[in-house]
Amino acid sequence: MAKKITKNLGMLLLAIWLILSGLLQLIDIGIPAIGTFILPLLAIAAGVLLLLNK
């Protein structure tokens, strides 16, 4: 089952990015690094992996 989930790493990272960005809009988390560093990094990684079909 774990192989099936991580088969398309780009889609997995995209899903994580969408969930986190949605949660940040709903609740105010006092960790500024999430919105300024982690989410853009996840978006770039997901985009690159999706372009590479990984």
PQR file of N, CA, C, O and H, with PARSE charges and radii, in Angstrom:
ATOM      1  N   MET A   1       0.817  -1.202   0.000 -0.4000 1.5000
ATOM      2  CA  MET A   1       0.000   0.000   0.000 -0.0000 2.0000
ATOM      3  C   MET A   1       0.854   1.257   0.000  0.5500 1.7000
ATOM      4  O   MET A   1       0.506   2.232  -0.666 -0.5500 1.4000
ATOM      5  N   ALA A   2       1.967   1.258   0.732 -0.4000 1.5000
ATOM      6  CA  ALA A   2       2.818   2.447   0.800 -0.0000 2.0000
ATOM      7  C   ALA A   2       3.403   2.769  -0.573  0.5500 1.7000
ATOM      8  O   ALA A   2       3.574   3.939  -0.913 -0.5500 1.4000
ATOM      9  H   ALA A   2       2.250   0.466   1.273  0.4000 1.0000
ATOM     10  N   LYS A   3       3.709   1.752  -1.355 -0.4000 1.5000
ATOM     11  CA  LYS A   3       4.232   2.007  -2.691 -0.0000 2.0000
ATOM     12  C   LYS A   3       3.192   2.684  -3.569  0.5500 1.7000
ATOM     13  O   LYS A   3       3.538   3.534  -4.389 -0.5500 1.4000
ATOM     14  H   LYS A   3       3.570   0.801  -1.078  0.4000 1.0000
ATOM     15  N   LYS A   4       1.946   2.328  -3.414 -0.4000 1.5000
ATOM     16  CA  LYS A   4       0.899   2.924  -4.234 -0.0000 2.0000
ATOM     17  C   LYS A   4       0.721   4.407  -3.906  0.5500 1.7000
ATOM     18  O   LYS A   4       0.470   5.213  -4.802 -0.5500 1.4000
ATOM     19  H   LYS A   4       1.665   1.637  -2.748  0.4000 1.0000
ATOM     20  N   ILE A   5       0.848   4.768  -2.636 -0.4000 1.5000
ATOM     21  CA  ILE A   5       0.695   6.161  -2.231 -0.0000 2.0000
ATOM     22  C   ILE A   5       1.843   7.005  -2.767  0.5500 1.7000
ATOM     23  O   ILE A   5       1.612   8.110  -3.259 -0.5500 1.4000
ATOM     24  H   ILE A   5       1.052   4.114  -1.908  0.4000 1.0000
ATOM     25  N   THR A   6       3.061   6.513  -2.683 -0.4000 1.5000
ATOM     26  CA  THR A   6       4.221   7.292  -3.100 -0.0000 2.0000
ATOM     27  C   THR A   6       4.613   7.044  -4.553  0.5500 1.7000
ATOM     28  O   THR A   6       5.695   7.450  -4.974 -0.5500 1.4000
ATOM     29  H   THR A   6       3.248   5.616  -2.283  0.4000 1.0000
ATOM     30  N   LYS A   7       3.760   6.390  -5.315 -0.4000 1.5000
ATOM     31  CA  LYS A   7       4.082   6.108  -6.710 -0.0000 2.0000
ATOM     32  C   LYS A   7       4.261   7.408  -7.493  0.5500 1.7000
ATOM     33  O   LYS A   7       5.163   7.510  -8.324 -0.5500 1.4000
ATOM     34  H   LYS A   7       2.881   6.060  -4.972  0.4000 1.0000
ATOM     35  N   ASN A   8       3.417   8.390  -7.236 -0.4000 1.5000
ATOM     36  CA  ASN A   8       3.536   9.671  -7.900 -0.0000 2.0000
ATOM     37  C   ASN A   8       3.846  10.733  -6.843  0.5500 1.7000
ATOM     38  O   ASN A   8       2.946  11.329  -6.251 -0.5500 1.4000
ATOM     39  H   ASN A   8       2.684   8.306  -6.560  0.4000 1.0000
ATOM     40  N   LEU A   9       5.129  10.949  -6.628 -0.4000 1.5000
ATOM     41  CA  LEU A   9       5.578  11.834  -5.564 -0.0000 2.0000
ATOM     42  C   LEU A   9       5.145  13.277  -5.804  0.5500 1.7000
ATOM     43  O   LEU A   9       4.866  14.001  -4.848 -0.5500 1.4000
ATOM     44  H   LEU A   9       5.860  10.465  -7.108  0.4000 1.0000
ATOM     45  N   GLY A  10       5.085  13.702  -7.053 -0.4000 1.5000
ATOM     46  CA  GLY A  10       4.655  15.060  -7.359 -0.0000 2.0000
ATOM     47  C   GLY A  10       3.225  15.317  -6.922  0.5500 1.7000
ATOM     48  O   GLY A  10       2.926  16.368  -6.355 -0.5500 1.4000
ATOM     49  H   GLY A  10       5.311  13.113  -7.829  0.4000 1.0000
ATOM     50  N   MET A  11       2.345  14.370  -7.180 -0.4000 1.5000
ATOM     51  CA  MET A  11       0.950  14.527  -6.769 -0.0000 2.0000
ATOM     52  C   MET A  11       0.818  14.486  -5.251  0.5500 1.7000
ATOM     53  O   MET A  11      -0.020  15.188  -4.685 -0.5500 1.4000
ATOM     54  H   MET A  11       2.588  13.516  -7.641  0.4000 1.0000
ATOM     55  N   LEU A  12       1.631  13.678  -4.589 -0.4000 1.5000
ATOM     56  CA  LEU A  12       1.605  13.615  -3.130 -0.0000 2.0000
ATOM     57  C   LEU A  12       2.031  14.951  -2.538  0.5500 1.7000
ATOM     58  O   LEU A  12       1.390  15.444  -1.610 -0.5500 1.4000
ATOM     59  H   LEU A  12       2.312  13.108  -5.048  0.4000 1.0000
ATOM     60  N   LEU A  13       3.107  15.547  -3.060 -0.4000 1.5000
ATOM     61  CA  LEU A  13       3.552  16.843  -2.566 -0.0000 2.0000
ATOM     62  C   LEU A  13       2.534  17.932  -2.868  0.5500 1.7000
ATOM     63  O   LEU A  13       2.328  18.838  -2.060 -0.5500 1.4000
ATOM     64  H   LEU A  13       3.628  15.146  -3.814  0.4000 1.0000
ATOM     65  N   LEU A  14       1.900  17.845  -4.028 -0.4000 1.5000
ATOM     66  CA  LEU A  14       0.858  18.816  -4.372 -0.0000 2.0000
ATOM     67  C   LEU A  14      -0.313  18.716  -3.397  0.5500 1.7000
ATOM     68  O   LEU A  14      -0.853  19.731  -2.958 -0.5500 1.4000
ATOM     69  H   LEU A  14       2.067  17.110  -4.684  0.4000 1.0000
ATOM     70  N   ALA A  15      -0.695  17.501  -3.065 -0.4000 1.5000
ATOM     71  CA  ALA A  15      -1.790  17.300  -2.120 -0.0000 2.0000
ATOM     72  C   ALA A  15      -1.433  17.871  -0.747  0.5500 1.7000
ATOM     73  O   ALA A  15      -2.265  18.517  -0.110 -0.5500 1.4000
ATOM     74  H   ALA A  15      -0.257  16.676  -3.421  0.4000 1.0000
ATOM     75  N   ILE A  16      -0.214  17.639  -0.293 -0.4000 1.5000
ATOM     76  CA  ILE A  16       0.232  18.172   0.997 -0.0000 2.0000
ATOM     77  C   ILE A  16       0.223  19.696   0.964  0.5500 1.7000
ATOM     78  O   ILE A  16      -0.216  20.343   1.915 -0.5500 1.4000
ATOM     79  H   ILE A  16       0.462  17.115  -0.810  0.4000 1.0000
ATOM     80  N   TRP A  17       0.715  20.269  -0.148 -0.4000 1.5000
ATOM     81  CA  TRP A  17       0.737  21.721  -0.287 -0.0000 2.0000
ATOM     82  C   TRP A  17      -0.675  22.311  -0.244  0.5500 1.7000
ATOM     83  O   TRP A  17      -0.915  23.316   0.426 -0.5500 1.4000
ATOM     84  H   TRP A  17       1.071  19.744  -0.920  0.4000 1.0000
ATOM     85  N   LEU A  18      -1.594  21.685  -0.955 -0.4000 1.5000
ATOM     86  CA  LEU A  18      -2.971  22.185  -0.966 -0.0000 2.0000
ATOM     87  C   LEU A  18      -3.615  22.103   0.414  0.5500 1.7000
ATOM     88  O   LEU A  18      -4.308  23.031   0.831 -0.5500 1.4000
ATOM     89  H   LEU A  18      -1.399  20.869  -1.499  0.4000 1.0000
ATOM     90  N   ILE A  19      -3.391  21.012   1.115 -0.4000 1.5000
ATOM     91  CA  ILE A  19      -3.958  20.850   2.448 -0.0000 2.0000
ATOM     92  C   ILE A  19      -3.376  21.881   3.410  0.5500 1.7000
ATOM     93  O   ILE A  19      -4.117  22.517   4.160 -0.5500 1.4000
ATOM     94  H   ILE A  19      -2.827  20.259   0.775  0.4000 1.0000
ATOM     95  N   LEU A  20      -2.066  22.049   3.393 -0.4000 1.5000
ATOM     96  CA  LEU A  20      -1.440  23.005   4.300 -0.0000 2.0000
ATOM     97  C   LEU A  20      -1.840  24.440   3.987  0.5500 1.7000
ATOM     98  O   LEU A  20      -2.101  25.225   4.897 -0.5500 1.4000
ATOM     99  H   LEU A  20      -1.464  21.533   2.784  0.4000 1.0000
ATOM    100  N   SER A  21      -1.890  24.784   2.711 -0.4000 1.5000
ATOM    101  CA  SER A  21      -2.269  26.157   2.373 -0.0000 2.0000
ATOM    102  C   SER A  21      -3.726  26.424   2.740  0.5500 1.7000
ATOM    103  O   SER A  21      -4.064  27.533   3.153 -0.5500 1.4000
ATOM    104  H   SER A  21      -1.678  24.145   1.971  0.4000 1.0000
ATOM    105  N   GLY A  22      -4.578  25.437   2.596 -0.4000 1.5000
ATOM    106  CA  GLY A  22      -5.963  25.587   3.013 -0.0000 2.0000
ATOM    107  C   GLY A  22      -6.097  25.729   4.513  0.5500 1.7000
ATOM    108  O   GLY A  22      -6.873  26.554   4.993 -0.5500 1.4000
ATOM    109  H   GLY A  22      -4.304  24.536   2.260  0.4000 1.0000
ATOM    110  N   LEU A  23      -5.346  24.930   5.259 -0.4000 1.5000
ATOM    111  CA  LEU A  23      -5.391  25.025   6.724 -0.0000 2.0000
ATOM    112  C   LEU A  23      -4.869  26.363   7.215  0.5500 1.7000
ATOM    113  O   LEU A  23      -5.389  26.916   8.184 -0.5500 1.4000
ATOM    114  H   LEU A  23      -4.715  24.259   4.869  0.4000 1.0000
ATOM    115  N   LEU A  24      -3.846  26.885   6.556 -0.4000 1.5000
ATOM    116  CA  LEU A  24      -3.302  28.175   6.965 -0.0000 2.0000
ATOM    117  C   LEU A  24      -4.305  29.304   6.754  0.5500 1.7000
ATOM    118  O   LEU A  24      -4.273  30.308   7.465 -0.5500 1.4000
ATOM    119  H   LEU A  24      -3.424  26.436   5.769  0.4000 1.0000
ATOM    120  N   GLN A  25      -5.194  29.139   5.780 -0.4000 1.5000
ATOM    121  CA  GLN A  25      -6.226  30.143   5.560 -0.0000 2.0000
ATOM    122  C   GLN A  25      -7.320  30.065   6.630  0.5500 1.7000
ATOM    123  O   GLN A  25      -7.927  31.076   6.984 -0.5500 1.4000
ATOM    124  H   GLN A  25      -5.220  28.323   5.203  0.4000 1.0000
ATOM    125  N   LEU A  26      -7.562  28.862   7.135 -0.4000 1.5000
ATOM    126  CA  LEU A  26      -8.616  28.672   8.133 -0.0000 2.0000
ATOM    127  C   LEU A  26      -8.172  28.995   9.548  0.5500 1.7000
ATOM    128  O   LEU A  26      -8.906  29.624  10.309 -0.5500 1.4000
ATOM    129  H   LEU A  26      -7.069  28.041   6.848  0.4000 1.0000
ATOM    130  N   ILE A  27      -6.978  28.565   9.893 -0.4000 1.5000
ATOM    131  CA  ILE A  27      -6.493  28.793  11.251 -0.0000 2.0000
ATOM    132  C   ILE A  27      -5.172  29.547  11.189  0.5500 1.7000
ATOM    133  O   ILE A  27      -4.386  29.372  10.258 -0.5500 1.4000
ATOM    134  H   ILE A  27      -6.382  28.054   9.274  0.4000 1.0000
ATOM    135  N   ASP A  28      -4.941  30.375  12.177 -0.4000 1.5000
ATOM    136  CA  ASP A  28      -3.710  31.157  12.227 -0.0000 2.0000
ATOM    137  C   ASP A  28      -2.683  30.411  13.069  0.5500 1.7000
ATOM    138  O   ASP A  28      -2.759  30.386  14.298 -0.5500 1.4000
ATOM    139  H   ASP A  28      -5.580  30.517  12.933  0.4000 1.0000
ATOM    140  N   ILE A  29      -1.723  29.806  12.377 -0.4000 1.5000
ATOM    141  CA  ILE A  29      -0.654  29.097  13.075 -0.0000 2.0000
ATOM    142  C   ILE A  29       0.482  30.096  13.281  0.5500 1.7000
ATOM    143  O   ILE A  29       0.886  30.779  12.340 -0.5500 1.4000
ATOM    144  H   ILE A  29      -1.661  29.826  11.379  0.4000 1.0000
ATOM    145  N   GLY A  30       0.985  30.181  14.479 -0.4000 1.5000
ATOM    146  CA  GLY A  30       2.008  31.159  14.812 -0.0000 2.0000
ATOM    147  C   GLY A  30       3.403  30.795  14.353  0.5500 1.7000
ATOM    148  O   GLY A  30       4.381  31.233  14.958 -0.5500 1.4000
ATOM    149  H   GLY A  30       0.656  29.625  15.243  0.4000 1.0000
ATOM    150  N   ILE A  31       3.519  30.013  13.312 -0.4000 1.5000
ATOM    151  CA  ILE A  31       4.830  29.615  12.802 -0.0000 2.0000
ATOM    152  C   ILE A  31       5.006  30.264  11.425  0.5500 1.7000
ATOM    153  O   ILE A  31       4.497  29.737  10.435 -0.5500 1.4000
ATOM    154  H   ILE A  31       2.724  29.657  12.821  0.4000 1.0000
ATOM    155  N   PRO A  32       5.711  31.390  11.343 -0.5600 1.5000
ATOM    156  CA  PRO A  32       5.832  32.083  10.052  0.2800 2.0000
ATOM    157  C   PRO A  32       6.625  31.306   9.004  0.5500 1.7000
ATOM    158  O   PRO A  32       6.478  31.564   7.809 -0.5500 1.4000
ATOM    159  N   ALA A  33       7.454  30.368   9.426 -0.4000 1.5000
ATOM    160  CA  ALA A  33       8.265  29.611   8.466 -0.0000 2.0000
ATOM    161  C   ALA A  33       7.406  28.734   7.565  0.5500 1.7000
ATOM    162  O   ALA A  33       7.821  28.407   6.453 -0.5500 1.4000
ATOM    163  H   ALA A  33       7.573  30.158  10.397  0.4000 1.0000
ATOM    164  N   ILE A  34       6.217  28.346   8.020 -0.4000 1.5000
ATOM    165  CA  ILE A  34       5.352  27.497   7.198 -0.0000 2.0000
ATOM    166  C   ILE A  34       4.916  28.241   5.944  0.5500 1.7000
ATOM    167  O   ILE A  34       5.014  27.708   4.838 -0.5500 1.4000
ATOM    168  H   ILE A  34       5.880  28.612   8.923  0.4000 1.0000
ATOM    169  N   GLY A  35       4.442  29.450   6.108 -0.4000 1.5000
ATOM    170  CA  GLY A  35       3.928  30.207   4.977 -0.0000 2.0000
ATOM    171  C   GLY A  35       4.998  30.845   4.118  0.5500 1.7000
ATOM    172  O   GLY A  35       4.784  31.072   2.927 -0.5500 1.4000
ATOM    173  H   GLY A  35       4.362  29.882   7.006  0.4000 1.0000
ATOM    174  N   THR A  36       6.143  31.137   4.704 -0.4000 1.5000
ATOM    175  CA  THR A  36       7.166  31.857   3.953 -0.0000 2.0000
ATOM    176  C   THR A  36       8.265  30.975   3.394  0.5500 1.7000
ATOM    177  O   THR A  36       8.976  31.394   2.481 -0.5500 1.4000
ATOM    178  H   THR A  36       6.317  30.953   5.672  0.4000 1.0000
ATOM    179  N   PHE A  37       8.424  29.774   3.909 -0.4000 1.5000
ATOM    180  CA  PHE A  37       9.507  28.919   3.431 -0.0000 2.0000
ATOM    181  C   PHE A  37       9.045  27.530   3.019  0.5500 1.7000
ATOM    182  O   PHE A  37       9.378  27.060   1.931 -0.5500 1.4000
ATOM    183  H   PHE A  37       7.846  29.433   4.651  0.4000 1.0000
ATOM    184  N   ILE A  38       8.290  26.880   3.872 -0.4000 1.5000
ATOM    185  CA  ILE A  38       7.922  25.483   3.628 -0.0000 2.0000
ATOM    186  C   ILE A  38       6.940  25.348   2.471  0.5500 1.7000
ATOM    187  O   ILE A  38       7.141  24.507   1.595 -0.5500 1.4000
ATOM    188  H   ILE A  38       8.020  27.262   4.756  0.4000 1.0000
ATOM    189  N   LEU A  39       5.877  26.159   2.448 -0.4000 1.5000
ATOM    190  CA  LEU A  39       4.880  26.046   1.376 -0.0000 2.0000
ATOM    191  C   LEU A  39       5.462  26.376  -0.003  0.5500 1.7000
ATOM    192  O   LEU A  39       5.204  25.635  -0.951 -0.5500 1.4000
ATOM    193  H   LEU A  39       5.713  26.842   3.160  0.4000 1.0000
ATOM    194  N   PRO A  40       6.235  27.455  -0.151 -0.5600 1.5000
ATOM    195  CA  PRO A  40       6.841  27.687  -1.476  0.2800 2.0000
ATOM    196  C   PRO A  40       7.793  26.567  -1.880  0.5500 1.7000
ATOM    197  O   PRO A  40       7.853  26.198  -3.053 -0.5500 1.4000
ATOM    198  N   LEU A  41       8.535  26.024  -0.922 -0.4000 1.5000
ATOM    199  CA  LEU A  41       9.445  24.919  -1.225 -0.0000 2.0000
ATOM    200  C   LEU A  41       8.670  23.681  -1.677  0.5500 1.7000
ATOM    201  O   LEU A  41       9.074  23.009  -2.626 -0.5500 1.4000
ATOM    202  H   LEU A  41       8.486  26.323   0.031  0.4000 1.0000
ATOM    203  N   LEU A  42       7.565  23.379  -1.005 -0.4000 1.5000
ATOM    204  CA  LEU A  42       6.716  22.255  -1.409 -0.0000 2.0000
ATOM    205  C   LEU A  42       6.124  22.479  -2.800  0.5500 1.7000
ATOM    206  O   LEU A  42       6.045  21.549  -3.603 -0.5500 1.4000
ATOM    207  H   LEU A  42       7.237  23.925  -0.234  0.4000 1.0000
ATOM    208  N   ALA A  43       5.707  23.718  -3.082 -0.4000 1.5000
ATOM    209  CA  ALA A  43       5.126  24.024  -4.387 -0.0000 2.0000
ATOM    210  C   ALA A  43       6.154  23.835  -5.499  0.5500 1.7000
ATOM    211  O   ALA A  43       5.833  23.270  -6.545 -0.5500 1.4000
ATOM    212  H   ALA A  43       5.771  24.473  -2.430  0.4000 1.0000
ATOM    213  N   ILE A  44       7.373  24.296  -5.288 -0.4000 1.5000
ATOM    214  CA  ILE A  44       8.429  24.141  -6.292 -0.0000 2.0000
ATOM    215  C   ILE A  44       8.754  22.665  -6.497  0.5500 1.7000
ATOM    216  O   ILE A  44       8.873  22.209  -7.634 -0.5500 1.4000
ATOM    217  H   ILE A  44       7.633  24.755  -4.438  0.4000 1.0000
ATOM    218  N   ALA A  45       8.898  21.920  -5.411 -0.4000 1.5000
ATOM    219  CA  ALA A  45       9.214  20.498  -5.519 -0.0000 2.0000
ATOM    220  C   ALA A  45       8.103  19.736  -6.237  0.5500 1.7000
ATOM    221  O   ALA A  45       8.377  18.885  -7.084 -0.5500 1.4000
ATOM    222  H   ALA A  45       8.801  22.290  -4.487  0.4000 1.0000
ATOM    223  N   ALA A  46       6.862  20.038  -5.900 -0.4000 1.5000
ATOM    224  CA  ALA A  46       5.739  19.357  -6.553 -0.0000 2.0000
ATOM    225  C   ALA A  46       5.697  19.698  -8.029  0.5500 1.7000
ATOM    226  O   ALA A  46       5.482  18.815  -8.859 -0.5500 1.4000
ATOM    227  H   ALA A  46       6.640  20.729  -5.212  0.4000 1.0000
ATOM    228  N   GLY A  47       5.897  20.957  -8.372 -0.4000 1.5000
ATOM    229  CA  GLY A  47       5.882  21.360  -9.777 -0.0000 2.0000
ATOM    230  C   GLY A  47       6.968  20.689 -10.585  0.5500 1.7000
ATOM    231  O   GLY A  47       6.713  20.223 -11.695 -0.5500 1.4000
ATOM    232  H   GLY A  47       6.071  21.675  -7.697  0.4000 1.0000
ATOM    233  N   VAL A  48       8.169  20.632 -10.052 -0.4000 1.5000
ATOM    234  CA  VAL A  48       9.285  19.993 -10.758 -0.0000 2.0000
ATOM    235  C   VAL A  48       9.022  18.504 -10.944  0.5500 1.7000
ATOM    236  O   VAL A  48       9.228  17.962 -12.030 -0.5500 1.4000
ATOM    237  H   VAL A  48       8.376  21.011  -9.150  0.4000 1.0000
ATOM    238  N   LEU A  49       8.566  17.847  -9.882 -0.4000 1.5000
ATOM    239  CA  LEU A  49       8.290  16.410  -9.993 -0.0000 2.0000
ATOM    240  C   LEU A  49       7.144  16.108 -10.953  0.5500 1.7000
ATOM    241  O   LEU A  49       7.176  15.102 -11.662 -0.5500 1.4000
ATOM    242  H   LEU A  49       8.399  18.288  -9.000  0.4000 1.0000
ATOM    243  N   LEU A  50       6.137  16.972 -10.978 -0.4000 1.5000
ATOM    244  CA  LEU A  50       5.039  16.761 -11.922 -0.0000 2.0000
ATOM    245  C   LEU A  50       5.517  16.953 -13.366  0.5500 1.7000
ATOM    246  O   LEU A  50       5.095  16.223 -14.263 -0.5500 1.4000
ATOM    247  H   LEU A  50       6.111  17.789 -10.402  0.4000 1.0000
ATOM    248  N   LEU A  51       6.394  17.929 -13.587 -0.4000 1.5000
ATOM    249  CA  LEU A  51       6.948  18.122 -14.924 -0.0000 2.0000
ATOM    250  C   LEU A  51       7.790  16.930 -15.370  0.5500 1.7000
ATOM    251  O   LEU A  51       7.819  16.573 -16.548 -0.5500 1.4000
ATOM    252  H   LEU A  51       6.737  18.522 -12.859  0.4000 1.0000
ATOM    253  N   LEU A  52       8.470  16.329 -14.408 -0.4000 1.5000
ATOM    254  CA  LEU A  52       9.306  15.158 -14.705 -0.0000 2.0000
ATOM    255  C   LEU A  52       8.522  13.857 -14.704  0.5500 1.7000
ATOM    256  O   LEU A  52       9.086  12.792 -14.957 -0.5500 1.4000
ATOM    257  H   LEU A  52       8.447  16.619 -13.451  0.4000 1.0000
ATOM    258  N   ASN A  53       7.221  13.930 -14.421 -0.4000 1.5000
ATOM    259  CA  ASN A  53       6.350  12.739 -14.325 -0.0000 2.0000
ATOM    260  C   ASN A  53       6.850  11.741 -13.308  0.5500 1.7000
ATOM    261  O   ASN A  53       6.865  10.540 -13.575 -0.5500 1.4000
ATOM    262  H   ASN A  53       6.763  14.794 -14.215  0.4000 1.0000
ATOM    263  N   LYS A  54       7.254  12.210 -12.162 -0.4000 1.5000
ATOM    264  CA  LYS A  54       7.731  11.322 -11.086 -0.0000 2.0000
ATOM    265  C   LYS A  54       6.619  11.096 -10.099  0.5500 1.7000
ATOM    266  O   LYS A  54       6.803  10.380  -9.116 -0.5500 1.4000
ATOM    267  H   LYS A  54       7.242  13.186 -11.945  0.4000 1.0000
TER
END
